[in-house]
C-alpha cells in the first residue's frame, strides 16, 4: 500500500490509474493531512476492501480495466500491450473460444511414412487400424508394421469407440465381437438387422463407428441413419432412426458427426449423443468439393477433395466442434489421396495408387 496527501480526489485517481501496480484506492479527510485529503493506493482489491470497509472516514474505489485500445475489445478478446485486441494467452480461434489445451490435433505433413504391404481402397483407425483391400479382403494392422488378412470379404469397415462395424459384399451390417487387448482380431462377425430395408438402394453403402454409442450410416438413396436403443443389455443398440438431411458419406469423431452431401458440400450435425443420435441441426461448412472425410480423436477433421487433395478444418475444440467452418489445404503437398482416417495416435491416408501412409501429430 502507498499513502500520501492530495488536494483533490482526482489526484489520487490519476496516481492509481497511471501505475498498473495499483488496483484500488481510498480517499478520506483525516487529521494527518490538515486541509487536504489522504490518498491510499492498494495493489489488491478484495483483501484491502474487507479491511477498509468499516472505516467510514474513507470512500473506497475500484479501478476498471485499463486499456490503450481505441475501441472496446469484443468476443472475449483483451487489449494487448501492443494496443490491439487479441485472445488471452492460451486461447486461439474465433471469439477466443478454444483453449490450446483441448484443441484438435494437427498432423505434420512432413512426418509421412509409407507402410509396407497391402494396397487398400479404404482404411479406418481408432484403437486399432483396419482396412479393406482392393479385392475386398478385410485387413488389420498389427504393431504398426504388418498387415494381417482375415478370411472375410467386405465392402466397408469402420473403427471407433462404438466398436468395429462393417458391411459385407451384400451390404449386410456386421459387428465384430470378442475384441480385446489380448485378442485384437476378435472372434467373429455378428449380423445386425436393418429392419425391413432389403432392397439394394435401401441398404447402407457406408457405415461409421464414432464416439461411444454413436453409429451412423448412409444408404444408396443418400438417407442418413443412426443406431438407437443402447442399454446395458443391448450394448450395440437395437434399432435405427432417420437423421434429417442427405449424405453420401458420414463420419463421427470425439466432438460430433460430419456429413458429405451429394453435391460435395459438408455439414456438421449438432447435438448428437448416445441418447439423441439424430442430433438437433446442421452447421454448414464453407464450400470445398469434398468427397470423403474423417473425424477422430480430439475432433480432428480431415477430408479429401475431388482432385485428391488433403484438407483439414482448423480451430476445432470441444467448445467449437465445427472449428472455423472452412477447409484449409496442405499447401504444395504433392501426394494425391483417395481416403483418410484419424486414429487415436496417427492419421492414415490411402494414396490414389492404394499404398498407405501415416502421419504423426505435432
C-alpha positions in Angstrom: 0.0 0.0 0.0 1.1 3.6 -0.7 -0.3 6.7 1.1 0.1 10.4 0.7 -1.8 13.7 0.9 -3.5 15.3 -2.1 -5.6 18.4 -2.6 -8.3 16.7 -4.8 -9.8 13.3 -5.2 -8.8 13.4 -8.9 -5.1 13.4 -8.0 -5.5 10.1 -6.1 -7.4 8.6 -9.1 -4.7 9.7 -11.6 -1.9 8.3 -9.4 -3.8 5.0 -9.2 -4.6 4.9 -12.9 -1.1 5.7 -14.1 0.6 2.8 -12.3 -0.6 -0.8 -13.1 0.5 -1.9 -9.6 -2.5 -0.1 -8.0 -5.9 -1.8 -8.4 -8.0 0.3 -6.0 -7.8 3.5 -3.8 -9.3 5.1 -0.8 -9.7 8.8 -0.2 -10.5 10.5 3.1 -10.3 13.7 5.2 -8.3 12.9 8.3 -6.1 14.9 10.6 -2.8 13.6 9.2 -3.4 15.7 6.1 -4.6 19.1 7.5 -6.6 20.9 4.8 -6.1 18.1 2.3 -7.2 14.6 1.6 -5.5 11.3 2.4 -4.9 9.0 -0.6 -4.4 5.3 -0.1 -3.4 3.1 -3.1 -3.9 -0.6 -2.9 -2.2 -3.4 -5.0 -5.2 -5.7 -4.4 -9.0 -5.4 -4.3 -10.8 -7.8 -2.0 -8.4 -8.0 0.9 -8.0 -4.3 1.4 -11.7 -3.7 0.8 -12.5 -6.1 3.7 -10.0 -4.4 5.9 -11.1 -0.9 5.0 -14.8 -1.1 4.5 -15.6 -0.4 8.2 -13.5 2.8 8.3 -16.2 5.4 7.4 -13.6 8.1 7.1 -12.7 6.9 3.6 -14.5 6.4 0.4 -13.3 3.3 -1.5 -13.0 3.0 -5.3 -12.2 0.0 -7.6 -10.3 0.7 -10.8 -11.8 -0.6 -14.1 -9.6 -2.5 -16.6 -7.1 -0.2 -18.2 -6.9 -0.3 -22.0 -5.0 1.5 -24.7 -7.2 0.1 -27.5 -9.3 2.8 -29.2 -12.5 0.7 -29.1 -13.6 -1.8 -26.5 -12.5 -5.4 -27.2 -15.3 -7.7 -28.1 -15.7 -11.5 -28.4 -13.7 -12.4 -25.3 -10.7 -10.6 -26.6 -8.4 -8.4 -24.4 -6.3 -5.3 -25.1 -2.7 -6.4 -25.5 0.5 -4.4 -24.7 0.6 -3.6 -28.4 -2.7 -1.8 -28.1 -4.5 -4.4 -30.2 -7.4 -6.6 -29.3 -6.3 -10.3 -29.1 -7.0 -13.6 -27.4 -5.8 -14.1 -23.9 -2.7 -16.3 -23.5 -3.5 -20.0 -24.1 -6.6 -19.3 -26.3 -6.9 -19.0 -30.1 -9.5 -19.2 -32.9 -12.7 -17.3 -33.5 -14.1 -15.4 -30.4 -11.2 -16.7 -28.4 -13.3 -19.8 -27.5 -10.8 -22.6 -27.9 -8.1 -23.3 -25.3 -4.9 -24.7 -26.7 -5.1 -27.5 -24.1 -8.2 -29.0 -25.8 -7.6 -28.1 -29.4 -7.8 -30.7 -32.1 -4.6 -32.3 -33.3 -2.9 -31.1 -36.4 -0.9 -33.8 -38.2 2.6 -33.0 -39.6 2.7 -33.5 -43.3 6.5 -33.9 -43.2 6.2 -36.9 -40.9 4.7 -39.0 -43.7 5.8 -42.7 -43.6 4.8 -45.3 -46.2 3.5 -48.6 -44.7 4.8 -51.7 -46.4 2.4 -54.4 -47.6 -1.1 -54.4 -48.9 -2.7 -52.0 -51.3 -6.1 -50.9 -50.0 -9.2 -49.0 -51.1 -10.4 -47.9 -47.6 -8.9 -47.6 -44.2 -10.3 -46.9 -40.7 -8.4 -46.3 -37.4 -9.2 -45.8 -33.7 -7.8 -48.0 -31.0 -7.0 -50.4 -33.9 -6.4 -49.9 -37.6 -8.4 -51.9 -40.1 -8.7 -51.8 -43.9 -10.3 -53.2 -46.9 -8.0 -54.3 -49.8 -8.7 -53.7 -53.5 -10.0 -57.3 -53.7 -12.3 -56.6 -50.7 -10.3 -58.6 -48.2 -10.5 -57.5 -44.5 -7.1 -56.5 -43.1 -5.9 -55.5 -39.6 -2.6 -53.6 -38.9 -0.5 -55.3 -36.2 2.2 -53.4 -34.3 2.1 -50.6 -37.0 4.2 -52.7 -39.3 2.4 -55.7 -40.6 -1.0 -56.3 -42.2 -2.8 -59.5 -41.4 -5.6 -60.7 -43.7 -8.8 -62.2 -42.4 -10.9 -64.8 -44.3 -13.6 -62.2 -44.8 -14.6 -60.1 -47.8 -16.1 -56.7 -47.1 -17.3 -53.6 -48.9 -16.6 -51.3 -46.0 -15.3 -51.2 -42.4 -15.3 -48.6 -39.6 -13.5 -48.5 -36.3 -14.4 -46.2 -33.3 -15.3 -46.1 -29.7 -18.6 -47.7 -30.6 -16.8 -50.8 -31.9 -15.8 -52.3 -35.3 -18.6 -52.3 -37.7 -18.6 -53.4 -41.4 -20.7 -54.0 -44.5 -20.2 -57.3 -46.3 -20.3 -57.8 -50.0 -24.1 -57.8 -50.0 -24.0 -54.6 -47.8 -25.4 -56.5 -44.8 -24.4 -54.9 -41.5 -21.9 -56.7 -39.2 -20.4 -56.0 -35.8 -17.1 -57.6 -34.7 -17.3 -59.5 -31.4 -14.7 -60.6 -28.9 -12.2 -57.8 -29.5 -9.9 -57.1 -26.5 -6.2 -56.3 -25.9 -5.3 -60.0 -25.8 -7.3 -60.7 -29.0 -7.3 -57.6 -31.2 -8.7 -59.6 -34.1 -11.8 -60.6 -32.2 -13.6 -63.8 -32.6 -16.4 -63.5 -35.2 -18.8 -61.2 -37.1 -22.4 -60.9 -35.9 -25.2 -59.8 -38.3 -27.1 -56.6 -37.3 -30.7 -56.2 -38.6 -31.6 -53.2 -40.7 -35.3 -53.8 -40.3 -37.3 -54.5 -43.5 -34.9 -52.5 -45.7 -33.8 -55.3 -48.0 -33.7 -53.7 -51.5 -30.3 -52.7 -52.9 -30.9 -49.0 -52.7 -32.4 -49.2 -49.1 -29.3 -50.9 -47.7 -26.4 -49.0 -46.2 -23.5 -48.3 -48.5 -21.3 -46.8 -45.8 -21.2 -47.2 -42.0 -19.4 -45.2 -39.4 -18.4 -46.1 -35.8 -18.0 -42.9 -33.8 -17.9 -42.0 -30.1 -19.3 -44.4 -27.5 -22.9 -45.3 -28.5 -22.8 -43.4 -31.8 -23.1 -45.3 -35.1 -24.1 -43.6 -38.4 -24.7 -44.8 -41.9 -26.0 -43.8 -45.3 -27.8 -45.8 -47.9 -27.9 -45.9 -51.7 -30.5 -43.1 -51.8 -28.4 -40.8 -49.5 -30.6 -41.2 -46.5 -28.8 -40.9 -43.1 -29.4 -43.3 -40.3 -28.2 -43.7 -36.7 -28.2 -46.5 -34.2 -30.5 -46.2 -31.2 -31.5 -48.3 -28.2 -28.2 -48.5 -26.4 -28.6 -50.1 -22.9 -26.5 -52.3 -20.6 -28.5 -55.3 -22.1 -28.1 -54.1 -25.7 -24.6 -52.7 -25.9 -24.7 -52.4 -29.7 -28.2 -50.8 -29.9 -31.5 -52.3 -31.0 -32.9 -50.2 -33.9 -32.2 -47.5 -36.4 -33.5 -43.9 -36.7 -33.6 -41.5 -39.6 -31.4 -38.4 -39.4 -32.8 -35.3 -41.3 -30.8 -34.4 -44.4 -29.0 -36.1 -47.2 -25.4 -37.5 -47.4 -23.2 -39.9 -49.3 -20.6 -40.2 -46.6 -20.6 -39.6 -42.8 -18.0 -39.6 -40.0 -18.3 -39.2 -36.3 -15.4 -38.1 -34.1 -15.0 -37.1 -30.4 -16.9 -33.9 -30.9 -19.7 -34.9 -33.2 -20.7 -36.1 -36.7 -20.0 -34.8 -40.2 -21.6 -35.4 -43.5 -20.6 -35.1 -47.1 -23.7 -34.3 -49.1 -24.4 -35.4 -52.7 -23.2 -32.1 -54.0 -19.9 -32.4 -52.1 -20.7 -29.8 -49.6 -20.1 -30.6 -45.9 -22.3 -30.1 -42.8 -21.7 -30.7 -39.1 -24.5 -32.3 -37.1 -25.1 -30.6 -33.7 -26.4 -32.2 -30.6 -25.5 -35.9 -31.4 -25.4 -38.1 -28.3 -26.0 -41.7 -27.4 -29.5 -40.8 -26.2 -30.2 -38.5 -29.1 -28.3 -39.8 -32.1 -30.2 -37.8 -34.7 -28.9 -34.6 -33.2 -30.6 -31.2 -33.4 -29.4 -29.3 -36.5 -26.8 -28.7 -39.2 -23.9 -26.3 -39.3 -22.7 -25.6 -42.9 -19.0 -25.6 -43.7 -17.5 -23.2 -46.3 -17.8 -24.9 -49.6 -15.0 -27.1 -51.0 -15.6 -30.1 -53.2 -15.1 -32.9 -50.6 -15.8 -36.5 -51.4 -14.6 -38.2 -48.2 -13.7 -37.1 -44.7 -12.9 -38.4 -41.3 -13.2 -37.0 -37.8 -11.5 -38.8 -34.9 -9.7 -38.3 -31.6 -9.8 -34.7 -30.2 -12.2 -33.8 -33.0 -9.5 -33.6 -35.7 -11.2 -33.5 -39.1 -9.5 -34.0 -42.5 -11.0 -34.5 -45.9 -10.2 -35.5 -49.5 -11.3 -33.2 -52.3 -12.5 -34.2 -55.8 -8.9 -33.6 -57.1 -7.4 -35.9 -54.4 -6.1 -33.1 -52.3 -5.9 -33.4 -48.5 -7.7 -30.7 -46.5 -8.3 -30.0 -42.8 -10.6 -27.9 -40.7 -8.7 -25.6 -38.3 -9.8 -24.2 -35.0 -11.7 -27.2 -33.7 -12.1 -27.7 -29.9 -14.7 -29.1 -27.6 -16.5 -25.7 -27.2 -16.3 -25.1 -31.0 -16.6 -28.5 -32.6 -17.0 -27.3 -36.2 -13.9 -25.0 -35.8 -13.6 -22.1 -38.2 -16.1 -23.7 -40.6 -13.7 -23.7 -43.6 -11.3 -26.1 -45.2 -7.5 -25.4 -45.4 -5.4 -27.4 -47.9 -1.9 -28.7 -47.2 -0.1 -26.2 -49.4 2.3 -27.6 -52.0 1.7 -31.2 -50.8 2.4 -33.4 -53.9 0.7 -36.6 -52.9 -2.8 -37.5 -54.1 -5.2 -39.4 -51.8 -8.5 -41.1 -52.0 -9.2 -41.9 -48.4 -8.2 -40.6 -44.9 -8.8 -41.7 -41.3 -7.9 -40.2 -37.9 -6.7 -42.8 -35.3 -6.1 -42.4 -31.6 -2.3 -41.9 -32.4 -1.8 -41.4 -36.1 -3.6 -40.2 -39.2 -3.6 -42.7 -42.1 -4.3 -41.9 -45.8 -4.6 -44.1 -48.9 -2.8 -42.7 -52.0 -4.5 -42.9 -55.3 -2.4 -46.0 -56.1 -3.6 -47.8 -53.0 -0.5 -47.5 -50.8 -1.0 -46.5 -47.2 0.9 -43.7 -45.4 0.7 -42.5 -41.8 1.3 -39.1 -40.2 2.3 -38.1 -36.6 0.6 -35.1 -35.0 2.6 -32.1 -33.7 
